[in-house]
């Protein structure tokens, strides 16, 4: 039975209003692997000291579940290994049987905290063979330094203040606020961290972790943005990969925040949800699926026009809806939240907020933005930004707040204080062992076509799941779990497989 929640930064664009948007694919400009430079020896040779997780941010209760934690030193800037040091928090669910080594994991993001991920894999066969390792990547959670731009309270205040700006189309003011946010990241965390928080840096961290844990080669399970991390590692260190499963992959040639492909996938997932909801006579979107989008917009657009609620509450609703579309498991929660919103007026926001907060837990919005601005195509032309926004709304009408909220404003990335260090592209990985790609046909966050392209670029088998679940490995689907486990344990490559969710 599908029952585990994935952490992921990708939450739907919500016409560029919702907080915590989407995640995820390949490495641009990665250099060929080389032996660790002598100046990195002290990092690769360090000893790990395991201890209770109770004093780790986000690790409360993990020790009671059998996990222990540690911190591993890495250079904050790999070009300056004698400079500042970052401390990466990791967790371990120890192997129960004959240990094959470590299985490093990543739950998604960018900005997803991974310390607790091994606890969600506790009841799978994985701990019989591996120490299952979770990682709070640099800038996140219990790792230090953390990337902090603005507090959650400040972000909400900004959203409330921005609502009138959106109404009147004050582009200059919006861009000033975006620039202020970008500069707050420098003031809050420093330029060095901001310039070295991208996927290439995290991949280097994973190689240090691999070595410190005593593994000659990496065994890896990555979900969503974790597939970008995995494919980046594969390009940088192809001879250091033992086995790699990439589940819920993004198109390697795509941006993290693709306003067309991602939005179109969320719209399709919404329509599948609406069809399911319409089977019940009390569905808050009505019993005619063809009118579900219209009815949904009639339900949420008035929030924007209510001065007591405005953009902040609209962002909360959009974030909750897109988060719930990640898995059919969340559809009952979505129906309940929309019903409460329909029947409760302003007080109905409480149910939606609870749903949104649950799915947003463990994701750093600031890290998400920082990685996106380092690695996405940077738009600095208002006309280009407006065209992208228009295409995104056309692809997903559920994210269209209405014509009076149209804007040509540039976002934070146009003012980002450090240069980009990434170019999306199809990876080339000569010498890489076969990896396994898992993708769902209706995945709302990472469209299926991206999984097809990633598998083709790696010349690797593709396990296709017919459904809308985002991330499916070890959720109880035999047609996925058995071949993935055989591959991770025995290195037995599956054939291309197609199966349906129950």
HELIX and SHEET records of a PDB file:
HELIX    1   1 UNK A   38  UNK A   40  5                                   3    
HELIX    2   2 UNK A   41  UNK A   44  1                                   4    
HELIX    3   3 UNK A   63  UNK A   65  5                                   3    
HELIX    4   4 UNK A   78  UNK A   80  5                                   3    
HELIX    5   5 UNK A  117  UNK A  120  1                                   4    
HELIX    6   6 UNK A  125  UNK A  128  5                                   4    
HELIX    7   7 UNK A  152  UNK A  168  1                                  17    
HELIX    8   8 UNK A  171  UNK A  189  1                                  19    
HELIX    9   9 UNK A  191  UNK A  195  1                                   5    
HELIX   10  10 UNK A  199  UNK A  212  1                                  14    
HELIX   11  11 UNK A  225  UNK A  236  1                                  12    
HELIX   12  12 UNK A  238  UNK A  240  5                                   3    
HELIX   13  13 UNK A  261  UNK A  277  1                                  17    
HELIX   14  14 UNK A  289  UNK A  291  5                                   3    
HELIX   15  15 UNK A  292  UNK A  305  1                                  14    
HELIX   16  16 UNK A  310  UNK A  324  1                                  15    
HELIX   17  17 UNK A  328  UNK A  330  5                                   3    
HELIX   18  18 UNK A  331  UNK A  344  1                                  14    
HELIX   19  19 UNK A  345  UNK A  348  5                                   4    
HELIX   20  20 UNK A  349  UNK A  360  1                                  12    
HELIX   21  21 UNK A  365  UNK A  375  1                                  11    
HELIX   22  22 UNK A  382  UNK A  395  1                                  14    
HELIX   23  23 UNK A  397  UNK A  399  5                                   3    
HELIX   24  24 UNK A  403  UNK A  405  5                                   3    
HELIX   25  25 UNK A  412  UNK A  415  5                                   4    
HELIX   26  26 UNK A  448  UNK A  458  1                                  11    
HELIX   27  27 UNK A  478  UNK A  490  1                                  13    
SHEET    1   A 9 UNK A  67  UNK A  75  0                                        
SHEET    2   A 9 UNK A  85  UNK A  93 -1                                        
SHEET    3   A 9 UNK A 130  UNK A 136 -1                                        
SHEET    4   A 9 UNK A 101  UNK A 106  1                                        
SHEET    5   A 9 UNK A 218  UNK A 223  1                                        
SHEET    6   A 9 UNK A 241  UNK A 247  1                                        
SHEET    7   A 9 UNK A 436  UNK A 440  1                                        
SHEET    8   A 9 UNK A 461  UNK A 466  1                                        
SHEET    9   A 9 UNK A 497  UNK A 500  1                                        
END                                                                             
